[in-house]
């Protein structure tokens, strides 16, 4: 197994991890490990290709991502390689079937990506907990927009201004989430997507209805995730971050993957209008047979912020190129809800100064270079994107446990640690003086293990008309408050 930073592992966690290891190695291998993972792999094998450390961008992806990690999981490279292969699957031009790449196309061909053809969260969590339309159906109007414009099938609708989604004024008490503004004075807008495996679990257990979610039991360490919310191997969720392009500063639109004629929501009246948008960040969360606590990967555009050795004459999307340091937290003008007396971000809004405070690991950087060079040879815009981090548990095959005792890697978010944050989504999570597991992907999402680490399910506010709302959203909001308290006090 990989060497873990011992200074960040509590002795109690080491003891529990040793017990889990002993329990696994003490089992009959055929019963405890091989049969379990083989059954999961067999169900995915027909559509999925094996994970490879070296793969080509000239060849199309399989119809599903690789079923599991590359290699044995003893090396970070095994997880980084999987992350890049899932990225290839997601950014490949989409076919006419939702969630399926077009294997007749090339990576350089135009058209929406496969990840944009997945089900958006607003298509699933509908007003009055209406039953979501079939997986293959596309909505005819943009429900998140107050003006409800008619939209074409597969249209991209961007109606969230913070990474946590739909947060109403007053729900967080004295705590706040925030907006992010690029140097071209464009708001960052977010959209979450789910593949068919996640969609089927949500619809099959009526998890689009908050009253049904309220009946789901808890799942502390040692207890399986409830069957109603347990996602199968191959489940995939995506969160994307976008800015409007172009803008008043010299951000070069040709360096971005651009979605034309997207619908973007205005922050004041919540109506939507059409705009061309560029992708700046992509979170990928994938559940594999060997890692039921999910594998967490995040990608960014290479121009988001300077790295330790920035290139000269480069314009950055979230940094003005000066030596001005990043603040420890957002100004009141950008908070949601806005504190009393705060003037607001302005019109157009003032840009943020963002830095990367945690370095990308050398192994990830090396693999980035390899993939970027391949994409450069093909003339693909995806050469301008890079893997920032991946997080996984060193101990696999332990579905009844939370991530923390299984030795998550990286172990915590803090100074002098490798990158644990996407600068477009957890901008200030990296600015904390102490190391906190809660501020990593796994640590944050462990707060909703009862819904198999998917926050969109308990955050859903919709219940059938006439029924009182369940307490599931209130519990989710309380967990978010606790997380923001860690962020504020560290």
GIVEN-V319909 format. One record per backbone hydrogen bond with DSSP energy under -1.0 kcal/mol. CO is the residue of the C=O (numbers start at 1). NH is the residue of the N-H. E is the energy in kcal/mol with one decimal. If there is no record, write none. Layout:
co=CO nh=NH e=E
co=CO nh=NH e=E
This chain:
co=5 nh=8 e=-2.1
co=6 nh=9 e=-1.5
co=10 nh=14 e=-2.0
co=11 nh=15 e=-2.3
co=12 nh=16 e=-2.2
co=13 nh=17 e=-2.7
co=14 nh=18 e=-2.5
co=15 nh=19 e=-2.0
co=16 nh=20 e=-2.4
co=17 nh=21 e=-2.7
co=18 nh=22 e=-2.6
co=19 nh=23 e=-2.4
co=20 nh=24 e=-2.3
co=21 nh=25 e=-2.9
co=22 nh=26 e=-2.0
co=28 nh=32 e=-3.1
co=29 nh=33 e=-2.3
co=29 nh=34 e=-1.9
co=30 nh=35 e=-1.6
co=33 nh=37 e=-2.6
co=34 nh=38 e=-2.5
co=35 nh=39 e=-2.1
co=36 nh=40 e=-1.4
co=37 nh=41 e=-2.6
co=38 nh=42 e=-2.8
co=39 nh=43 e=-1.3
co=41 nh=45 e=-1.6
co=44 nh=48 e=-1.9
co=47 nh=64 e=-1.3
co=75 nh=78 e=-1.2
co=76 nh=80 e=-2.4
co=77 nh=81 e=-2.3
co=78 nh=70 e=-1.5
co=78 nh=82 e=-1.2
co=79 nh=83 e=-2.3
co=80 nh=84 e=-2.2
co=81 nh=85 e=-2.0
co=82 nh=86 e=-2.5
co=83 nh=87 e=-2.2
co=84 nh=88 e=-2.3
co=85 nh=89 e=-2.1
co=86 nh=90 e=-2.4
co=87 nh=91 e=-2.5
co=88 nh=92 e=-1.0
co=90 nh=115 e=-2.6
co=92 nh=114 e=-2.0
co=93 nh=102 e=-2.8
co=97 nh=100 e=-1.8
co=100 nh=95 e=-2.6
co=102 nh=105 e=-1.7
co=106 nh=109 e=-1.5
co=112 nh=94 e=-2.8
co=114 nh=117 e=-1.3
co=115 nh=118 e=-1.1
co=119 nh=194 e=-2.0
co=120 nh=123 e=-1.2
co=121 nh=124 e=-1.1
co=121 nh=125 e=-2.7
co=124 nh=126 e=-1.2
co=126 nh=129 e=-1.8
co=127 nh=130 e=-1.2
co=134 nh=137 e=-1.6
co=140 nh=151 e=-2.1
co=141 nh=143 e=-1.2
co=142 nh=145 e=-1.5
co=145 nh=148 e=-1.5
co=149 nh=142 e=-2.1
co=152 nh=155 e=-2.0
co=156 nh=263 e=-3.1
co=158 nh=265 e=-2.4
co=160 nh=190 e=-2.3
co=162 nh=165 e=-1.6
co=165 nh=167 e=-1.2
co=168 nh=171 e=-1.8
co=170 nh=173 e=-1.3
co=172 nh=175 e=-2.1
co=177 nh=336 e=-3.4
co=180 nh=188 e=-2.7
co=181 nh=352 e=-2.3
co=182 nh=185 e=-2.0
co=186 nh=182 e=-2.8
co=189 nh=242 e=-2.4
co=191 nh=240 e=-2.8
co=192 nh=121 e=-1.8
co=193 nh=238 e=-2.4
co=194 nh=119 e=-1.8
co=195 nh=199 e=-2.5
co=196 nh=200 e=-2.9
co=197 nh=201 e=-1.6
co=198 nh=202 e=-2.5
co=199 nh=203 e=-2.8
co=200 nh=204 e=-2.6
co=201 nh=205 e=-1.7
co=202 nh=207 e=-2.9
co=206 nh=209 e=-1.6
co=209 nh=213 e=-1.7
co=210 nh=214 e=-1.9
co=213 nh=216 e=-1.8
co=220 nh=223 e=-2.1
co=226 nh=229 e=-1.2
co=226 nh=230 e=-1.3
co=232 nh=235 e=-1.8
co=235 nh=287 e=-2.4
co=236 nh=195 e=-2.2
co=237 nh=285 e=-2.6
co=238 nh=193 e=-3.1
co=239 nh=283 e=-3.2
co=240 nh=191 e=-1.9
co=241 nh=280 e=-2.9
co=241 nh=281 e=-1.5
co=242 nh=189 e=-2.3
co=243 nh=278 e=-3.1
co=249 nh=251 e=-2.3
co=252 nh=255 e=-1.8
co=253 nh=256 e=-1.8
co=257 nh=279 e=-2.2
co=259 nh=277 e=-2.3
co=262 nh=275 e=-2.2
co=263 nh=158 e=-3.4
co=264 nh=273 e=-2.1
co=270 nh=146 e=-2.6
co=271 nh=266 e=-3.1
co=273 nh=264 e=-3.0
co=275 nh=262 e=-2.3
co=276 nh=245 e=-2.4
co=277 nh=259 e=-2.8
co=278 nh=243 e=-2.1
co=280 nh=301 e=-1.7
co=281 nh=241 e=-2.4
co=282 nh=299 e=-2.7
co=283 nh=239 e=-1.7
co=284 nh=297 e=-3.0
co=285 nh=237 e=-2.3
co=286 nh=295 e=-2.9
co=287 nh=234 e=-3.7
co=290 nh=397 e=-2.0
co=291 nh=288 e=-1.0
co=291 nh=294 e=-1.9
co=295 nh=286 e=-2.4
co=296 nh=391 e=-2.7
co=297 nh=284 e=-3.1
co=298 nh=388 e=-2.9
co=298 nh=389 e=-1.2
co=299 nh=282 e=-2.4
co=300 nh=386 e=-2.4
co=301 nh=304 e=-1.7
co=303 nh=317 e=-2.6
co=304 nh=318 e=-2.5
co=317 nh=183 e=-3.5
co=318 nh=354 e=-3.1
co=331 nh=334 e=-1.8
co=332 nh=335 e=-1.4
co=334 nh=179 e=-2.7
co=336 nh=177 e=-2.2
co=339 nh=342 e=-2.0
co=345 nh=350 e=-2.2
co=359 nh=419 e=-2.5
co=361 nh=365 e=-2.5
co=362 nh=366 e=-2.5
co=363 nh=367 e=-2.0
co=364 nh=368 e=-2.5
co=365 nh=369 e=-2.2
co=366 nh=370 e=-1.8
co=367 nh=371 e=-2.5
co=368 nh=372 e=-3.0
co=369 nh=373 e=-2.2
co=370 nh=374 e=-1.7
co=371 nh=375 e=-2.2
co=372 nh=376 e=-2.3
co=373 nh=377 e=-2.0
co=375 nh=380 e=-2.5
co=376 nh=379 e=-1.0
co=380 nh=383 e=-1.6
co=381 nh=384 e=-1.9
co=382 nh=385 e=-1.3
co=384 nh=302 e=-2.9
co=386 nh=300 e=-2.2
co=389 nh=298 e=-2.1
co=391 nh=296 e=-2.5
co=392 nh=409 e=-3.0
co=398 nh=401 e=-1.7
co=400 nh=222 e=-1.7
co=403 nh=406 e=-1.5
co=404 nh=407 e=-1.1
co=406 nh=395 e=-2.2
co=407 nh=394 e=-2.4
co=409 nh=392 e=-1.8
co=413 nh=436 e=-2.2
co=414 nh=417 e=-1.3
co=422 nh=425 e=-1.6
co=422 nh=426 e=-3.2
co=426 nh=429 e=-1.1
co=428 nh=431 e=-1.2
co=436 nh=413 e=-2.3
co=437 nh=440 e=-2.0
co=440 nh=444 e=-2.6
co=441 nh=445 e=-2.3
co=442 nh=446 e=-1.6
co=444 nh=447 e=-1.4
co=445 nh=448 e=-1.7
co=446 nh=449 e=-1.3
co=448 nh=451 e=-1.7
co=448 nh=453 e=-1.6
co=449 nh=452 e=-2.2
co=451 nh=454 e=-1.2
co=455 nh=459 e=-2.2
co=462 nh=210 e=-2.9
co=464 nh=467 e=-2.2
co=471 nh=475 e=-2.2
co=472 nh=476 e=-1.9
co=473 nh=477 e=-2.9
co=474 nh=478 e=-2.1
co=475 nh=479 e=-2.0
co=476 nh=480 e=-2.1
co=477 nh=481 e=-2.6
co=478 nh=482 e=-2.3
co=479 nh=483 e=-2.0
co=480 nh=484 e=-2.7
co=481 nh=485 e=-1.9
co=482 nh=486 e=-1.7
co=483 nh=487 e=-2.2
co=484 nh=488 e=-2.1
co=485 nh=489 e=-2.5
co=486 nh=490 e=-1.9
